[in-house]
């Protein structure tokens, strides 16, 4: 792997593909937590249970790649959320969740250039589906929290594809959509910040790290370390 070069302050690139023109790309896939949005939703939900420190420590270790079994780490964190009222999820969305800088600008440009947009997340449909409507995202795949009597049970709902969207599922979702669209994986872009984003980033034609963990920055072709997600527009032409 070549040494990363600074294209501009806070924007590094390495091993860029030969095709960087918009017309080549047909699909862009985004992680959600800490990529499209400013928070890790599960950590903020845990605040209601007074367990944010415990949950956040597991989240951080998982995103750095120190916990390699994402499914196990998620189940451990979910168990700590048992009994949290749904009203707190609403409060997290309304009061704490913000789009990261440049998100709307980048997605608007992607739509204008004819790209389809995928949100694929190890986070939760409660937030992802709201973002789908807000940003006019074409496809969403994320984990569905089980709720009984207005409170979280600490479990997930089984979906047609499985119960937990981990790194392997993110990659498979990207590849499946490429197949559905009749395009090659080389015509896709993947954007993320954590270790569980690396499988899909490795499968895509262009990988983008956004304010990411060191392991992710090192492997991404584009690393946005300062500024907003719209800095990807400095790379594509």
N, C-alpha and C positions, 0 to 999 in steps of 0.2 A: 504494500500500500504506500502511495506517495505521501509526502508530508503535506499537511493542510496548509493552504495559502490564504492570506487575508485579502479578500476581494475588495473590501471596504471595512472601515472600523466596525468591529462587532459582527462581521459576516465572513465566515471562512468556507472554503471549498476544497475538494479533493476528488480525484478520479471522476470528474464530471463526464456524463455521456456525450457523445458527439452531437446528438440532437437536443437542443435546448429551445427550440421554437414552439410556440403555443400549438401550432397545427399538429404537432406530433402527439400531443397528450390528449387523452379522452376521459380520464378518470383521476380524481384526486381523493385520497382517503385521509381522514383526520382522526387522531386520538381526541378524546374529550378533555378529561381532567388535566389541568395545567398546560394544555395545548390550545384548545379552542376557548377554554374558560380559565379563570384565575385561581381556582381552588381545586382541591381534592375533595369531592363531595362526601366521600365516606368519612373523612376526618371531621368535617363540619357536622355531619349527622351525629357522630360520636360525642360531640360536645354536649348534646342533650342528655346523654347518659353519664356525663362526667368522666368519660373514658377517652377523651381526645388524645391524651399523651400516649396511652397504650396503643390505640389504633394507628395514630400517626407514625409511631416508631416502626410498626410493621409495614405500613405503606411505604415509608422512606426506604427501608431495607429492600423491599420488593422492587421498587423503581430503580434502585441502584444496581440491582441484579445480585444482591447478597442472599436473597431468598429465591431460589431457582424454581420452586413449585408455587406458581402464582395462585393456582386453585386452592391449595392448602392455606396460603396466606390470606386469601379472600374469605374462606370459610372461618378462619380464626377471627378475623375482624368482624364478620357478620354476627358471629355468636355473641360478641360484645354489644351488639346493637339491639338485641332482643328486648322488646317492650317499648322502644322509642316510638312516640306517636307520629302519625303521618303529618300532623300539623307542623311538626318541626321540619320536615322535608320541604313543605311549602315555604316556611320561613327562610330556610337556606337558599332556596331559589330566588325568593323576592329580595332578601336583605344582604346576602353574601356573594351570590354568584354574579360575576361580571364577565362579559366577553373580553378576551385578551385584545390588546391593541392590534389593529390592522386586520382583524378577522373579517369584518364585513366588507372591507375594501378588497381583500383577496378573493373571497367567495363570489362577490359581485363580478370581479374580473374573470374568474373561472367560468361562471355561467355565461358571460358575454362571449367567451372564447369557445363555448360549446362543450365544456367538460361537465361530466356528471360528478356529483359530490356524495361521498360516503362518510358517515360518522360511524366508527367502529371502536367500541369502548369496553374496557373491563369495569366501567362504572354502570350506572343504572338508568333504565328506561324512563323512570320518573323525570329525570333531567334531560336525557337525550331526546325524547319525543317532543319536549317543549322547545328544544333548540332546533329540531327538525322544522317545526312550524315557523319559528322566529327567523331562521336563516335560509329557508326554502331548500333544505337539504334533501337529496333524492332518496337516499337509503340510510337506514340506521340499524345497527346490530349492537345490543348491549344486554346487560343482565337485568332480569325482572325480580324485584323484591317481593317476597310473599308478605301479604298484609292480612291480618285477621282482627276484627273488632277495632279497626282504626290504629293498630299498632304493628310494628315489624315483628315477625316471628323469629328472625335470625337466620332464615333460610331463603333460597331462591326458588322461583317457579321454573319448572322444566319447560323448555320451548322446543319447537320442532327440530332445531339443530343441536340442542343440548341445554345445559343449565348454566355453564360458565364460559364467558367469552375471554379466553386467555390469549397469550401470544400466538399460539398455534392456530386458534380459531380466527384471530385477526388476519393472519396470513391466508388462511383458507378462504375467508370471506372476500378478500381482495382478488384472489385468483378466480374464485367462482364468478364474481361480477365481471371480471375481464372476459371470461368464457361466455357469459350471458350476453355481453355487449359485442362479442365477436372481435375483440382486440387482443393484442399480446400484452403480457405483464410489463413489457418494456414501454408501453404507452400509458402507464400509470405512475402517479406520484404518491408517496406515503409520507405523512408528517406526524411526528410524535416526540415524546420527551423521556420516556422510561424504557427500562429493559424489556418489558413485554411488548413494546412496539418494534423491536429489532427484527423479529421474523417477517413482518409485513414490509418493513423498510428494506430488508434484504431482497425481497421478491419483486419490489417495484423497480421501474426504470429510473426513477430519481428519488432518493431518500433525503428527507429534510428533518433536522433536529431543531426544536424550538426551545431555547433556554433549558437545555436538556442536561441529564446526568452525564458525568464524564464518559462513561462507557458508550453512551449513545452518540455524543459529540464526536468521539474518536472514529466511529464507524460510518457516520452519515456523510453523504456527498456534499450536502449543504448544511452548515450549522449557523443558525441565527442566534447569536449570543447577546445582542443588544437590539433594542427596538422591537417593532411589531412583526406579526406574521406577514404583513404585506411587503416585507423586505425580500420575500421570494421573487417579487416582481423585478428586483435588480439582477436576478439570475436568468429568468426566462425572458425571451424576446419575441 
